[in-house]
Amino acid sequence: LKKPEDKNDREPQRIRFLSPPRNSEGNGMAETTAAAMAARICNQINSVFVASSQAALDVLVEEIAAVAARDACIIVHGVGREGLIMKALCMRLAHLGLRTHCVGDMSAPPVSPKDLLIASAGPGGFPTVDAICQTAKRVGATVVVVTAQRGGSASRLADRVAFLPAQTMADDQKDCGGGGGGLLPMGSLYEGAMFVLFEMVIFRLASALGQSPEVIRSRHTNLE
């Protein structure tokens, strides 16, 4: 009788890796390397700021500096991946010594007329983001909306708009000139531009508020 095959005796399945695309000379295409792809992505993000000039940066720096001067609170909000970038901004604002919270945090205080809400709505608006902006407006707080769609529902609720002309899920399926055709899918270009924008905001604010790298670092949590 033939001995039953032991699954442990089988030859391990080999993983087949696809070769990178090759050009007409038969050489591997350089754009498939990590460095080349990183350069393309960075160029895409850079194109957003070439198109939008200084406006978005100036809006955020001016409004946050004004809040700092009156010792008010900065509330930030976003959904999905945009929300993660907004939380990163909140963390850096805290490192600058500012009073800041994310919407939904159990420790977040009620918003007041002297406070600032910064909300992200890349595709123009979200039902929850719009509702939160309406609540902030109702009590008299200043509302700044970061978006890629000037005419969106969230922008109509804002006192000021920080415009980032980048591809989002509002236009990723059509050729709209907002970054399509690159490596970044869906709203990734907008989200990447958000991160870069907020790093520039923190750099400008640190200088304006006289916050040194050592002081900023000293405010980082020691409970990690």
C-alpha positions in Angstrom: 0.0 0.0 0.0 1.1 3.5 -0.8 1.9 5.5 2.3 -0.4 8.5 2.6 1.4 11.7 1.7 2.3 13.7 4.7 1.6 17.4 4.2 4.8 18.2 6.0 6.7 16.3 3.3 5.5 18.5 0.5 7.9 20.9 -1.1 7.2 24.4 0.2 5.3 26.6 -2.2 7.5 29.1 -3.8 6.5 32.7 -4.0 6.8 34.1 -7.5 7.7 37.8 -7.8 6.7 39.7 -10.9 9.5 41.4 -12.7 9.3 45.2 -13.0 8.1 46.6 -16.3 10.8 46.9 -18.9 11.4 49.7 -21.5 12.1 49.3 -25.2 15.8 48.7 -24.4 14.9 45.8 -22.1 16.1 47.6 -19.0 14.0 47.8 -15.8 12.1 51.0 -15.6 13.6 53.3 -13.0 10.3 54.6 -11.8 9.6 51.3 -10.0 12.3 51.9 -7.5 11.4 53.2 -4.0 13.4 56.3 -4.5 11.8 57.1 -7.8 8.3 56.5 -6.5 9.0 58.7 -3.5 10.2 61.5 -5.8 7.0 61.2 -7.9 4.8 61.4 -4.8 6.7 64.3 -3.3 6.5 66.1 -6.7 2.7 65.5 -6.7 2.4 67.0 -3.2 4.6 70.0 -4.2 2.4 70.7 -7.1 -0.5 71.3 -4.7 1.4 74.2 -3.1 2.6 75.6 -6.4 -1.1 75.9 -7.4 -2.4 77.2 -4.1 0.4 79.7 -3.3 0.6 81.0 0.3 -3.1 81.4 1.0 -3.9 78.2 3.0 -0.7 78.6 5.1 -1.4 82.2 5.9 -5.0 81.6 6.8 -4.1 78.9 9.4 -1.2 80.8 10.9 -3.1 84.0 11.3 -6.2 82.3 12.9 -4.2 80.1 15.3 -1.9 83.0 16.3 -5.0 85.1 17.0 -6.4 82.3 19.3 -3.1 82.1 21.1 -3.1 85.8 21.7 -6.5 85.7 23.4 -5.8 82.4 25.3 -8.7 80.6 23.7 -9.1 77.0 22.6 -8.5 75.3 19.3 -10.8 72.4 18.4 -9.9 70.3 15.4 -12.0 67.8 13.5 -11.8 65.5 10.5 -13.1 62.0 9.4 -11.3 59.0 8.2 -7.6 59.5 7.2 -8.2 63.2 7.2 -9.1 62.9 10.9 -5.8 61.2 11.6 -3.9 64.1 10.1 -6.0 66.5 12.2 -5.1 64.6 15.3 -1.4 65.0 14.4 -2.0 68.8 14.1 -3.7 68.8 17.5 -0.6 67.1 19.0 1.8 69.6 17.6 -0.4 72.5 18.7 -0.2 71.1 22.2 3.6 70.9 21.9 3.5 74.6 21.2 1.8 75.1 24.5 -1.7 75.9 23.0 -5.0 74.8 24.4 -6.2 72.3 21.8 -8.6 69.3 21.6 -10.1 66.9 19.0 -13.8 66.8 18.6 -15.1 63.6 20.4 -12.4 63.5 23.0 -13.9 62.9 26.4 -11.8 65.8 27.8 -12.9 68.3 25.2 -14.6 71.3 26.7 -17.6 73.1 25.2 -16.8 75.4 22.4 -17.2 79.1 23.2 -17.4 82.3 21.1 -13.7 83.1 21.5 -12.6 79.6 20.3 -11.5 78.3 16.9 -12.7 75.2 15.1 -10.5 73.9 12.3 -12.3 71.2 10.3 -11.2 69.2 7.3 -13.6 68.4 4.4 -11.4 67.4 1.5 -14.2 66.4 -0.9 -16.2 69.5 0.0 -18.3 68.3 2.9 -19.4 65.5 5.1 -22.7 65.3 7.1 -20.9 65.1 10.4 -18.3 67.8 9.6 -21.0 70.1 8.4 -23.1 69.6 11.5 -20.1 70.3 13.8 -19.3 73.5 11.9 -23.0 74.6 12.3 -22.8 74.0 16.0 -19.6 76.0 16.3 -21.1 78.8 14.2 -24.2 78.8 16.3 -22.3 79.6 19.5 -20.2 82.3 17.8 -16.8 80.4 17.4 -14.6 81.1 14.4 -14.7 78.3 11.8 -11.8 77.5 9.4 -12.4 74.8 6.9 -9.5 73.0 5.1 -10.8 71.6 1.8 -10.0 70.8 -1.8 -13.5 72.0 -3.0 -14.1 75.8 -2.5 -17.8 75.5 -3.3 -18.5 72.6 -0.9 -21.1 72.6 1.8 -18.4 72.9 4.6 -16.9 76.0 3.0 -20.2 77.8 3.0 -20.3 77.4 6.8 -16.7 78.7 7.3 -15.5 82.1 8.3 -12.3 81.4 6.3 -11.2 78.6 4.0 -7.7 77.0 3.7 -7.8 75.8 0.1 -5.7 72.8 -1.0 -6.3 72.1 -4.7 -5.6 68.3 -4.5 -7.4 65.2 -5.7 -9.9 63.7 -3.3 -12.7 61.2 -3.6 -14.8 63.9 -5.0 -12.9 63.9 -8.3 -10.5 60.9 -8.3 -12.5 59.1 -11.1 -12.2 61.9 -13.6 -9.5 64.0 -15.2 -9.8 67.2 -13.2 -6.2 68.4 -13.1 -6.1 67.9 -9.3 -3.3 65.3 -9.3 -4.9 62.5 -11.2 -2.7 60.1 -13.1 -0.1 59.8 -10.3 0.7 57.1 -7.8 -1.7 58.3 -5.0 -5.2 56.9 -5.0 -8.5 58.4 -3.8 -7.8 61.2 -1.3 -4.1 60.3 -0.6 -2.8 63.4 -2.3 -5.0 65.7 -0.3 -4.1 63.9 2.9 -0.4 64.1 2.2 -0.7 67.8 1.4 -2.5 68.3 4.7 0.4 66.8 6.6 2.9 69.0 4.8 0.8 72.1 5.2 0.4 71.5 9.0 4.2 71.0 9.4 4.7 74.4 7.8 2.0 75.9 10.0 3.8 74.6 13.1 7.2 75.9 11.9 5.8 79.4 11.3 3.9 79.4 14.7 6.9 78.2 16.6 8.8 81.2 15.3 6.0 83.7 15.9 5.3 82.4 19.5 9.0 82.2 20.4 9.0 78.4 21.0 12.4 76.8 20.7 12.8 73.1 19.7 13.9 72.3 23.2 10.8 73.8 24.8 8.5 72.1 22.2 10.2 68.8 22.9 9.8 69.2 26.7 6.0 69.2 26.3 5.9 65.7 24.7 4.3 63.0 26.8 6.4 60.8 29.0 3.7 58.1 29.3 4.5 56.3 26.0 
